[in-house]
Amino acid sequence: MDIFFIVSMLRNIIVTFFHDAIWVAGFFFLLHKTFVSERLKQFSKYVILVVLASLLLHSVLTSIYLIEV
């Protein structure tokens, strides 16, 4: 592979992931400010991890698909 494609793929992964991750972080920040609950904080930690992991996987797969096409 050419270095241009590798750099382009990494850039697409980073941009896509952080673009979507900001919305997730903002949602849970506002949720914690609205409802003060220790149980909610514990549950949302796991949900945030699962959502961010799936967003990262989605970013990688989308970037690989866009580069190959």
PDB file of N, CA, C and O in Angstrom:
ATOM      1  N   MET A   1       0.830  -1.185   0.000  1.00  0.00           N
ATOM      2  CA  MET A   1       0.000   0.000   0.000  1.00  0.00           C
ATOM      3  C   MET A   1       0.872   1.245   0.000  1.00  0.00           C
ATOM      4  O   MET A   1       1.989   1.264   0.518  1.00  0.00           O
ATOM      5  N   ASP A   2       0.338   2.229  -0.574  1.00  0.00           N
ATOM      6  CA  ASP A   2       1.027   3.505  -0.614  1.00  0.00           C
ATOM      7  C   ASP A   2       0.834   4.226   0.724  1.00  0.00           C
ATOM      8  O   ASP A   2      -0.174   4.024   1.401  1.00  0.00           O
ATOM      9  N   ILE A   3       1.791   5.058   1.095  1.00  0.00           N
ATOM     10  CA  ILE A   3       1.730   5.782   2.365  1.00  0.00           C
ATOM     11  C   ILE A   3       0.536   6.730   2.402  1.00  0.00           C
ATOM     12  O   ILE A   3      -0.010   6.988   3.474  1.00  0.00           O
ATOM     13  N   PHE A   4       0.124   7.252   1.247  1.00  0.00           N
ATOM     14  CA  PHE A   4      -1.033   8.136   1.179  1.00  0.00           C
ATOM     15  C   PHE A   4      -2.302   7.417   1.636  1.00  0.00           C
ATOM     16  O   PHE A   4      -3.115   8.000   2.353  1.00  0.00           O
ATOM     17  N   PHE A   5      -2.478   6.180   1.235  1.00  0.00           N
ATOM     18  CA  PHE A   5      -3.665   5.435   1.613  1.00  0.00           C
ATOM     19  C   PHE A   5      -3.674   5.116   3.102  1.00  0.00           C
ATOM     20  O   PHE A   5      -4.728   5.146   3.738  1.00  0.00           O
ATOM     21  N   ILE A   6      -2.521   4.815   3.652  1.00  0.00           N
ATOM     22  CA  ILE A   6      -2.441   4.520   5.083  1.00  0.00           C
ATOM     23  C   ILE A   6      -2.754   5.759   5.901  1.00  0.00           C
ATOM     24  O   ILE A   6      -3.517   5.689   6.865  1.00  0.00           O
ATOM     25  N   VAL A   7      -2.175   6.891   5.531  1.00  0.00           N
ATOM     26  CA  VAL A   7      -2.434   8.144   6.243  1.00  0.00           C
ATOM     27  C   VAL A   7      -3.893   8.550   6.089  1.00  0.00           C
ATOM     28  O   VAL A   7      -4.513   9.008   7.049  1.00  0.00           O
ATOM     29  N   SER A   8      -4.436   8.390   4.914  1.00  0.00           N
ATOM     30  CA  SER A   8      -5.836   8.719   4.677  1.00  0.00           C
ATOM     31  C   SER A   8      -6.759   7.827   5.501  1.00  0.00           C
ATOM     32  O   SER A   8      -7.753   8.303   6.048  1.00  0.00           O
ATOM     33  N   MET A   9      -6.442   6.560   5.590  1.00  0.00           N
ATOM     34  CA  MET A   9      -7.250   5.635   6.371  1.00  0.00           C
ATOM     35  C   MET A   9      -7.208   5.996   7.855  1.00  0.00           C
ATOM     36  O   MET A   9      -8.248   6.017   8.513  1.00  0.00           O
ATOM     37  N   LEU A  10      -6.020   6.280   8.388  1.00  0.00           N
ATOM     38  CA  LEU A  10      -5.899   6.655   9.797  1.00  0.00           C
ATOM     39  C   LEU A  10      -6.629   7.959  10.090  1.00  0.00           C
ATOM     40  O   LEU A  10      -7.267   8.097  11.134  1.00  0.00           O
ATOM     41  N   ARG A  11      -6.537   8.914   9.173  1.00  0.00           N
ATOM     42  CA  ARG A  11      -7.238  10.178   9.349  1.00  0.00           C
ATOM     43  C   ARG A  11      -8.746   9.967   9.371  1.00  0.00           C
ATOM     44  O   ARG A  11      -9.444  10.551  10.200  1.00  0.00           O
ATOM     45  N   ASN A  12      -9.251   9.136   8.464  1.00  0.00           N
ATOM     46  CA  ASN A  12     -10.690   8.865   8.444  1.00  0.00           C
ATOM     47  C   ASN A  12     -11.153   8.174   9.720  1.00  0.00           C
ATOM     48  O   ASN A  12     -12.231   8.474  10.232  1.00  0.00           O
ATOM     49  N   ILE A  13     -10.356   7.262  10.231  1.00  0.00           N
ATOM     50  CA  ILE A  13     -10.708   6.570  11.471  1.00  0.00           C
ATOM     51  C   ILE A  13     -10.784   7.562  12.626  1.00  0.00           C
ATOM     52  O   ILE A  13     -11.753   7.555  13.386  1.00  0.00           O
ATOM     53  N   ILE A  14      -9.790   8.399  12.762  1.00  0.00           N
ATOM     54  CA  ILE A  14      -9.737   9.353  13.867  1.00  0.00           C
ATOM     55  C   ILE A  14     -10.867  10.372  13.776  1.00  0.00           C
ATOM     56  O   ILE A  14     -11.540  10.648  14.769  1.00  0.00           O
ATOM     57  N   VAL A  15     -11.075  10.928  12.591  1.00  0.00           N
ATOM     58  CA  VAL A  15     -12.099  11.953  12.428  1.00  0.00           C
ATOM     59  C   VAL A  15     -13.490  11.380  12.672  1.00  0.00           C
ATOM     60  O   VAL A  15     -14.295  11.996  13.370  1.00  0.00           O
ATOM     61  N   THR A  16     -13.783  10.219  12.114  1.00  0.00           N
ATOM     62  CA  THR A  16     -15.097   9.607  12.286  1.00  0.00           C
ATOM     63  C   THR A  16     -15.346   9.240  13.737  1.00  0.00           C
ATOM     64  O   THR A  16     -16.437   9.470  14.259  1.00  0.00           O
ATOM     65  N   PHE A  17     -14.343   8.673  14.392  1.00  0.00           N
ATOM     66  CA  PHE A  17     -14.513   8.263  15.781  1.00  0.00           C
ATOM     67  C   PHE A  17     -14.765   9.463  16.685  1.00  0.00           C
ATOM     68  O   PHE A  17     -15.713   9.451  17.470  1.00  0.00           O
ATOM     69  N   PHE A  18     -13.934  10.499  16.588  1.00  0.00           N
ATOM     70  CA  PHE A  18     -14.089  11.634  17.481  1.00  0.00           C
ATOM     71  C   PHE A  18     -15.327  12.462  17.164  1.00  0.00           C
ATOM     72  O   PHE A  18     -15.907  13.077  18.059  1.00  0.00           O
ATOM     73  N   HIS A  19     -15.733  12.485  15.909  1.00  0.00           N
ATOM     74  CA  HIS A  19     -16.948  13.207  15.553  1.00  0.00           C
ATOM     75  C   HIS A  19     -18.158  12.580  16.252  1.00  0.00           C
ATOM     76  O   HIS A  19     -19.009  13.302  16.769  1.00  0.00           O
ATOM     77  N   ASP A  20     -18.242  11.273  16.273  1.00  0.00           N
ATOM     78  CA  ASP A  20     -19.359  10.592  16.922  1.00  0.00           C
ATOM     79  C   ASP A  20     -19.174  10.499  18.438  1.00  0.00           C
ATOM     80  O   ASP A  20     -20.159  10.539  19.176  1.00  0.00           O
ATOM     81  N   ALA A  21     -17.956  10.377  18.907  1.00  0.00           N
ATOM     82  CA  ALA A  21     -17.697  10.227  20.338  1.00  0.00           C
ATOM     83  C   ALA A  21     -18.031  11.503  21.105  1.00  0.00           C
ATOM     84  O   ALA A  21     -18.396  11.434  22.279  1.00  0.00           O
ATOM     85  N   ILE A  22     -17.913  12.648  20.474  1.00  0.00           N
ATOM     86  CA  ILE A  22     -18.269  13.902  21.137  1.00  0.00           C
ATOM     87  C   ILE A  22     -19.755  13.913  21.480  1.00  0.00           C
ATOM     88  O   ILE A  22     -20.139  14.398  22.544  1.00  0.00           O
ATOM     89  N   TRP A  23     -20.590  13.384  20.594  1.00  0.00           N
ATOM     90  CA  TRP A  23     -22.028  13.332  20.868  1.00  0.00           C
ATOM     91  C   TRP A  23     -22.322  12.390  22.030  1.00  0.00           C
ATOM     92  O   TRP A  23     -23.182  12.683  22.861  1.00  0.00           O
ATOM     93  N   VAL A  24     -21.631  11.283  22.096  1.00  0.00           N
ATOM     94  CA  VAL A  24     -21.845  10.328  23.193  1.00  0.00           C
ATOM     95  C   VAL A  24     -21.418  10.949  24.518  1.00  0.00           C
ATOM     96  O   VAL A  24     -22.145  10.865  25.507  1.00  0.00           O
ATOM     97  N   ALA A  25     -20.252  11.565  24.540  1.00  0.00           N
ATOM     98  CA  ALA A  25     -19.761  12.189  25.774  1.00  0.00           C
ATOM     99  C   ALA A  25     -20.681  13.334  26.210  1.00  0.00           C
ATOM    100  O   ALA A  25     -20.962  13.483  27.399  1.00  0.00           O
ATOM    101  N   GLY A  26     -21.143  14.129  25.269  1.00  0.00           N
ATOM    102  CA  GLY A  26     -22.043  15.226  25.601  1.00  0.00           C
ATOM    103  C   GLY A  26     -23.373  14.733  26.149  1.00  0.00           C
ATOM    104  O   GLY A  26     -23.907  15.307  27.098  1.00  0.00           O
ATOM    105  N   PHE A  27     -23.905  13.682  25.562  1.00  0.00           N
ATOM    106  CA  PHE A  27     -25.169  13.126  26.041  1.00  0.00           C
ATOM    107  C   PHE A  27     -25.050  12.645  27.477  1.00  0.00           C
ATOM    108  O   PHE A  27     -25.898  12.962  28.311  1.00  0.00           O
ATOM    109  N   PHE A  28     -24.006  11.884  27.771  1.00  0.00           N
ATOM    110  CA  PHE A  28     -23.872  11.357  29.124  1.00  0.00           C
ATOM    111  C   PHE A  28     -23.475  12.432  30.123  1.00  0.00           C
ATOM    112  O   PHE A  28     -23.820  12.326  31.300  1.00  0.00           O
ATOM    113  N   PHE A  29     -22.765  13.456  29.692  1.00  0.00           N
ATOM    114  CA  PHE A  29     -22.465  14.580  30.572  1.00  0.00           C
ATOM    115  C   PHE A  29     -23.758  15.271  30.991  1.00  0.00           C
ATOM    116  O   PHE A  29     -23.968  15.541  32.173  1.00  0.00           O
ATOM    117  N   LEU A  30     -24.625  15.555  30.017  1.00  0.00           N
ATOM    118  CA  LEU A  30     -25.901  16.200  30.344  1.00  0.00           C
ATOM    119  C   LEU A  30     -26.812  15.283  31.149  1.00  0.00           C
ATOM    120  O   LEU A  30     -27.568  15.751  32.000  1.00  0.00           O
ATOM    121  N   LEU A  31     -26.746  13.988  30.889  1.00  0.00           N
ATOM    122  CA  LEU A  31     -27.541  13.035  31.667  1.00  0.00           C
ATOM    123  C   LEU A  31     -27.125  13.041  33.129  1.00  0.00           C
ATOM    124  O   LEU A  31     -27.974  13.000  34.019  1.00  0.00           O
ATOM    125  N   HIS A  32     -25.821  13.092  33.381  1.00  0.00           N
ATOM    126  CA  HIS A  32     -25.332  13.112  34.762  1.00  0.00           C
ATOM    127  C   HIS A  32     -25.651  14.431  35.445  1.00  0.00           C
ATOM    128  O   HIS A  32     -25.881  14.459  36.654  1.00  0.00           O
ATOM    129  N   LYS A  33     -25.669  15.514  34.697  1.00  0.00           N
ATOM    130  CA  LYS A  33     -26.015  16.808  35.292  1.00  0.00           C
ATOM    131  C   LYS A  33     -27.511  16.903  35.594  1.00  0.00           C
ATOM    132  O   LYS A  33     -27.917  17.582  36.537  1.00  0.00           O
ATOM    133  N   THR A  34     -28.326  16.220  34.793  1.00  0.00           N
ATOM    134  CA  THR A  34     -29.766  16.279  34.985  1.00  0.00           C
ATOM    135  C   THR A  34     -30.216  15.363  36.116  1.00  0.00           C
ATOM    136  O   THR A  34     -30.988  15.775  36.981  1.00  0.00           O
ATOM    137  N   PHE A  35     -29.737  14.124  36.111  1.00  0.00           N
ATOM    138  CA  PHE A  35     -30.129  13.137  37.122  1.00  0.00           C
ATOM    139  C   PHE A  35     -28.901  12.750  37.932  1.00  0.00           C
ATOM    140  O   PHE A  35     -27.977  12.120  37.418  1.00  0.00           O
ATOM    141  N   VAL A  36     -28.903  13.130  39.191  1.00  0.00           N
ATOM    142  CA  VAL A  36     -27.773  12.806  40.064  1.00  0.00           C
ATOM    143  C   VAL A  36     -28.089  11.485  40.762  1.00  0.00           C
ATOM    144  O   VAL A  36     -28.906  11.426  41.681  1.00  0.00           O
ATOM    145  N   SER A  37     -27.420  10.430  40.301  1.00  0.00           N
ATOM    146  CA  SER A  37     -27.650   9.103  40.861  1.00  0.00           C
ATOM    147  C   SER A  37     -26.367   8.291  40.719  1.00  0.00           C
ATOM    148  O   SER A  37     -25.759   8.252  39.649  1.00  0.00           O
ATOM    149  N   GLU A  38     -25.967   7.651  41.796  1.00  0.00           N
ATOM    150  CA  GLU A  38     -24.752   6.831  41.767  1.00  0.00           C
ATOM    151  C   GLU A  38     -24.959   5.577  40.909  1.00  0.00           C
ATOM    152  O   GLU A  38     -24.034   5.121  40.237  1.00  0.00           O
ATOM    153  N   ARG A  39     -26.159   5.034  40.936  1.00  0.00           N
ATOM    154  CA  ARG A  39     -26.465   3.849  40.124  1.00  0.00           C
ATOM    155  C   ARG A  39     -26.406   4.189  38.635  1.00  0.00           C
ATOM    156  O   ARG A  39     -25.918   3.398  37.827  1.00  0.00           O
ATOM    157  N   LEU A  40     -26.903   5.360  38.287  1.00  0.00           N
ATOM    158  CA  LEU A  40     -26.865   5.813  36.898  1.00  0.00           C
ATOM    159  C   LEU A  40     -25.426   6.011  36.425  1.00  0.00           C
ATOM    160  O   LEU A  40     -25.092   5.675  35.289  1.00  0.00           O
ATOM    161  N   LYS A  41     -24.587   6.547  37.282  1.00  0.00           N
ATOM    162  CA  LYS A  41     -23.177   6.749  36.920  1.00  0.00           C
ATOM    163  C   LYS A  41     -22.474   5.423  36.663  1.00  0.00           C
ATOM    164  O   LYS A  41     -21.710   5.300  35.706  1.00  0.00           O
ATOM    165  N   GLN A  42     -22.726   4.439  37.507  1.00  0.00           N
ATOM    166  CA  GLN A  42     -22.095   3.129  37.319  1.00  0.00           C
ATOM    167  C   GLN A  42     -22.572   2.459  36.035  1.00  0.00           C
ATOM    168  O   GLN A  42     -21.771   1.891  35.292  1.00  0.00           O
ATOM    169  N   PHE A  43     -23.865   2.525  35.778  1.00  0.00           N
ATOM    170  CA  PHE A  43     -24.426   1.917  34.575  1.00  0.00           C
ATOM    171  C   PHE A  43     -23.934   2.624  33.322  1.00  0.00           C
ATOM    172  O   PHE A  43     -23.626   1.979  32.319  1.00  0.00           O
ATOM    173  N   SER A  44     -23.859   3.947  33.377  1.00  0.00           N
ATOM    174  CA  SER A  44     -23.454   4.701  32.188  1.00  0.00           C
ATOM    175  C   SER A  44     -21.978   4.506  31.855  1.00  0.00           C
ATOM    176  O   SER A  44     -21.592   4.666  30.697  1.00  0.00           O
ATOM    177  N   LYS A  45     -21.151   4.169  32.828  1.00  0.00           N
ATOM    178  CA  LYS A  45     -19.746   3.877  32.543  1.00  0.00           C
ATOM    179  C   LYS A  45     -19.632   2.677  31.600  1.00  0.00           C
ATOM    180  O   LYS A  45     -18.852   2.691  30.648  1.00  0.00           O
ATOM    181  N   TYR A  46     -20.416   1.650  31.879  1.00  0.00           N
ATOM    182  CA  TYR A  46     -20.390   0.459  31.025  1.00  0.00           C
ATOM    183  C   TYR A  46     -20.981   0.748  29.655  1.00  0.00           C
ATOM    184  O   TYR A  46     -20.476   0.274  28.638  1.00  0.00           O
ATOM    185  N   VAL A  47     -22.045   1.523  29.637  1.00  0.00           N
ATOM    186  CA  VAL A  47     -22.680   1.859  28.364  1.00  0.00           C
ATOM    187  C   VAL A  47     -21.738   2.694  27.507  1.00  0.00           C
ATOM    188  O   VAL A  47     -21.640   2.475  26.299  1.00  0.00           O
ATOM    189  N   ILE A  48     -21.048   3.644  28.118  1.00  0.00           N
ATOM    190  CA  ILE A  48     -20.096   4.485  27.379  1.00  0.00           C
ATOM    191  C   ILE A  48     -18.990   3.626  26.788  1.00  0.00           C
ATOM    192  O   ILE A  48     -18.613   3.821  25.633  1.00  0.00           O
ATOM    193  N   LEU A  49     -18.462   2.684  27.555  1.00  0.00           N
ATOM    194  CA  LEU A  49     -17.399   1.814  27.044  1.00  0.00           C
ATOM    195  C   LEU A  49     -17.868   0.981  25.860  1.00  0.00           C
ATOM    196  O   LEU A  49     -17.151   0.845  24.869  1.00  0.00           O
ATOM    197  N   VAL A  50     -19.060   0.429  25.960  1.00  0.00           N
ATOM    198  CA  VAL A  50     -19.595  -0.394  24.867  1.00  0.00           C
ATOM    199  C   VAL A  50     -19.843   0.462  23.632  1.00  0.00           C
ATOM    200  O   VAL A  50     -19.499   0.062  22.520  1.00  0.00           O
ATOM    201  N   VAL A  51     -20.434   1.628  23.819  1.00  0.00           N
ATOM    202  CA  VAL A  51     -20.741   2.502  22.680  1.00  0.00           C
ATOM    203  C   VAL A  51     -19.466   3.003  22.015  1.00  0.00           C
ATOM    204  O   VAL A  51     -19.372   3.010  20.788  1.00  0.00           O
ATOM    205  N   LEU A  52     -18.488   3.420  22.804  1.00  0.00           N
ATOM    206  CA  LEU A  52     -17.239   3.909  22.214  1.00  0.00           C
ATOM    207  C   LEU A  52     -16.476   2.786  21.509  1.00  0.00           C
ATOM    208  O   LEU A  52     -15.858   3.019  20.470  1.00  0.00           O
ATOM    209  N   ALA A  53     -16.511   1.582  22.060  1.00  0.00           N
ATOM    210  CA  ALA A  53     -15.860   0.454  21.383  1.00  0.00           C
ATOM    211  C   ALA A  53     -16.540   0.146  20.057  1.00  0.00           C
ATOM    212  O   ALA A  53     -15.872  -0.126  19.060  1.00  0.00           O
ATOM    213  N   SER A  54     -17.861   0.187  20.046  1.00  0.00           N
ATOM    214  CA  SER A  54     -18.570  -0.071  18.792  1.00  0.00           C
ATOM    215  C   SER A  54     -18.356   1.064  17.793  1.00  0.00           C
ATOM    216  O   SER A  54     -18.294   0.817  16.589  1.00  0.00           O
ATOM    217  N   LEU A  55     -18.244   2.299  18.273  1.00  0.00           N
ATOM    218  CA  LEU A  55     -17.943   3.420  17.373  1.00  0.00           C
ATOM    219  C   LEU A  55     -16.547   3.287  16.771  1.00  0.00           C
ATOM    220  O   LEU A  55     -16.346   3.590  15.595  1.00  0.00           O
ATOM    221  N   LEU A  56     -15.593   2.839  17.564  1.00  0.00           N
ATOM    222  CA  LEU A  56     -14.250   2.640  17.039  1.00  0.00           C
ATOM    223  C   LEU A  56     -14.237   1.537  15.987  1.00  0.00           C
ATOM    224  O   LEU A  56     -13.607   1.682  14.939  1.00  0.00           O
ATOM    225  N   LEU A  57     -14.921   0.450  16.260  1.00  0.00           N
ATOM    226  CA  LEU A  57     -15.014  -0.636  15.284  1.00  0.00           C
ATOM    227  C   LEU A  57     -15.710  -0.159  14.007  1.00  0.00           C
ATOM    228  O   LEU A  57     -15.279  -0.486  12.901  1.00  0.00           O
ATOM    229  N   HIS A  58     -16.769   0.604  14.162  1.00  0.00           N
ATOM    230  CA  HIS A  58     -17.477   1.158  13.011  1.00  0.00           C
ATOM    231  C   HIS A  58     -16.575   2.094  12.204  1.00  0.00           C
ATOM    232  O   HIS A  58     -16.588   2.059  10.974  1.00  0.00           O
ATOM    233  N   SER A  59     -15.803   2.920  12.886  1.00  0.00           N
ATOM    234  CA  SER A  59     -14.889   3.839  12.204  1.00  0.00           C
ATOM    235  C   SER A  59     -13.834   3.087  11.401  1.00  0.00           C
ATOM    236  O   SER A  59     -13.527   3.451  10.265  1.00  0.00           O
ATOM    237  N   VAL A  60     -13.288   2.042  11.997  1.00  0.00           N
ATOM    238  CA  VAL A  60     -12.260   1.255  11.307  1.00  0.00           C
ATOM    239  C   VAL A  60     -12.843   0.550  10.087  1.00  0.00           C
ATOM    240  O   VAL A  60     -12.263   0.591   9.002  1.00  0.00           O
ATOM    241  N   LEU A  61     -13.989  -0.093  10.268  1.00  0.00           N
ATOM    242  CA  LEU A  61     -14.585  -0.816   9.153  1.00  0.00           C
ATOM    243  C   LEU A  61     -15.039   0.122   8.040  1.00  0.00           C
ATOM    244  O   LEU A  61     -14.898  -0.203   6.861  1.00  0.00           O
ATOM    245  N   THR A  62     -15.578   1.271   8.401  1.00  0.00           N
ATOM    246  CA  THR A  62     -15.989   2.248   7.396  1.00  0.00           C
ATOM    247  C   THR A  62     -14.782   2.777   6.634  1.00  0.00           C
ATOM    248  O   THR A  62     -14.836   2.936   5.415  1.00  0.00           O
ATOM    249  N   SER A  63     -13.708   3.047   7.339  1.00  0.00           N
ATOM    250  CA  SER A  63     -12.509   3.569   6.686  1.00  0.00           C
ATOM    251  C   SER A  63     -11.893   2.532   5.742  1.00  0.00           C
ATOM    252  O   SER A  63     -11.461   2.874   4.641  1.00  0.00           O
ATOM    253  N   ILE A  64     -11.852   1.295   6.162  1.00  0.00           N
ATOM    254  CA  ILE A  64     -11.305   0.244   5.308  1.00  0.00           C
ATOM    255  C   ILE A  64     -12.167   0.075   4.067  1.00  0.00           C
ATOM    256  O   ILE A  64     -11.650  -0.095   2.962  1.00  0.00           O
ATOM    257  N   TYR A  65     -13.478   0.122   4.249  1.00  0.00           N
ATOM    258  CA  TYR A  65     -14.379  -0.025   3.102  1.00  0.00           C
ATOM    259  C   TYR A  65     -14.229   1.145   2.139  1.00  0.00           C
ATOM    260  O   TYR A  65     -14.238   0.944   0.925  1.00  0.00           O
ATOM    261  N   LEU A  66     -14.089   2.369   2.659  1.00  0.00           N
ATOM    262  CA  LEU A  66     -13.958   3.537   1.785  1.00  0.00           C
ATOM    263  C   LEU A  66     -12.647   3.534   1.022  1.00  0.00           C
ATOM    264  O   LEU A  66     -12.585   4.001  -0.115  1.00  0.00           O
ATOM    265  N   ILE A  67     -11.600   3.011   1.642  1.00  0.00           N
ATOM    266  CA  ILE A  67     -10.294   2.973   0.966  1.00  0.00           C
ATOM    267  C   ILE A  67     -10.313   1.928  -0.145  1.00  0.00           C
ATOM    268  O   ILE A  67      -9.744   2.158  -1.212  1.00  0.00           O
ATOM    269  N   GLU A  68     -10.958   0.783   0.085  1.00  0.00           N
ATOM    270  CA  GLU A  68     -10.947  -0.277  -0.904  1.00  0.00           C
ATOM    271  C   GLU A  68     -11.808   0.033  -2.120  1.00  0.00           C
ATOM    272  O   GLU A  68     -11.546  -0.476  -3.209  1.00  0.00           O
ATOM    273  N   VAL A  69     -12.824   0.856  -1.948  1.00  0.00           N
ATOM    274  CA  VAL A  69     -13.737   1.154  -3.067  1.00  0.00           C
ATOM    275  C   VAL A  69     -13.154   2.172  -3.971  1.00  0.00           C
ATOM    276  O   VAL A  69     -13.777   2.545  -4.964  1.00  0.00           O
TER     277      VAL A  69
END
